[in-house]
């Protein structure tokens, strides 16, 4: 029987899709339903083709007509069908039917599952490539009362509906196979989702694991794997520590983004956020109820030491979540790429909060040499339509001078370009800043924490020091090194 081997040592021995479906079909205990809407019964088809499906498939269905679908799963408040709530309703409904219709007395060892997907493939005009939700609710022990669940969101990149359907079917098989046979290695499970699929055919931009067998899984860390594995360019999670779909969160929203290391969050970070937010929501086109604030960290910042320290990432994430913030992790080292990403989901107002040193770097030509249009091409994307930079001042460590948009130094070749954007209202100084926090830097606070010094607590927002101490943030690696010594 086919088995999954570690792809690091035996990539060529990845089991075929037929081998995966056959292994599941030949397992006498795995039994469940398939509900697929939007691209045909592509996943179920693989199980039917491989043989022995009668021992695995209790039911396979596609409620394509909207009235039929609403009659079965209920009506969504927003009237949409390709959404996470719709997927959840499908899974819940099908699993409930499994429990009601399959006798436990007759089948005491059956491992129930409900697999579902709801997708929209590429449109006829090929302007919208489509996306979808996939999920499985299942049990690994027949006596297990609480079910495990894996839910993910995908974006199609192919230009033919037929190819998208094929990709969806393979992805569904990989998800079901991984759920039953790789549940104890969730990081590898994510990698195996791309078995027999090219990375450039589909993007996975959100995943959430839940249930008793995933109690120790931090979904933020799983989300980070999506970027590490080149499955997506950005991931997002909320204050509740659950992963979010960026497209849903950012859709038609006014966005204020603050980039930083947040290692840890300091008083200057909070002053930058609060003061820029006060300005942002006073903009004529901005409604506060339709505004979201994003704390963004780049992968280049997370790997500044040479390699990704997952514990360091979790510490930063934990602190930001504890403070109630929405966090975006991205591959976008250049600001224009971040803005371009936001523009995929909203045409509303976008604001970037940054310090003087960051803006000076934005006007450094070396970051745009790879573009055929150079810095002008980048700036055409960066200052697109309603974008504005809210500039936080910097205190010159040598002279003590307060640096603002009026006296910051850019390269002589960039002076006129800088003036053009400044005097066209694209750069706005934050003038009511707190002068007492200008000398606060995250790296200095982190050094104090790591060295076991005191006095760093007063450099952080209220309550932050307690969170760091209670949860031992930014100190675990130091403690481990001491134990080893």
Secondary structure, 3 states (H helix, E strand, C coil): CCCCCCHHHHHHHCCCHHHHHHHHHCCCCEEEEEEEECCCCHHHHHHHHHCCHHHCEEEEECCCCHHHHHHHHCCCCCCCCCCHHHHHHHHHHHHHHHHHHCCCCCCCCCEEEEEEEEEECCCCCCCCCCEEEEEEEECCCCCCCCCEEEEEEEEECCCCHHHHHHHHHHHHHHHHHHHHHCCCCHHHHHHHCCCCCCCCCEEEEEEEEECHHHCCCCHHHHHHHHHHCCCCCEEEECCCCCEECHHHHHCCCEEEEEECCCCCCCHHHHHHHHHHHHHHCCCCCCCHHHEEEEEEEEHHHHCCCCCCCHHHHHHHHHHHHHCCCEEEEECCCCHHHHHHHHHCCCCCCEEEEEEHHHHHHHCCHHHHCCCCCHHHHHHHHHCCCCEEEEEECEECCCCCCEECCCCCCCCHHHHHHHHHHHCCCCEEECCCCCHHHCCCCHHHHHHHHHCCCCCCHHHCCCCHHHHHHHCCCCCHHHHHHHHHC
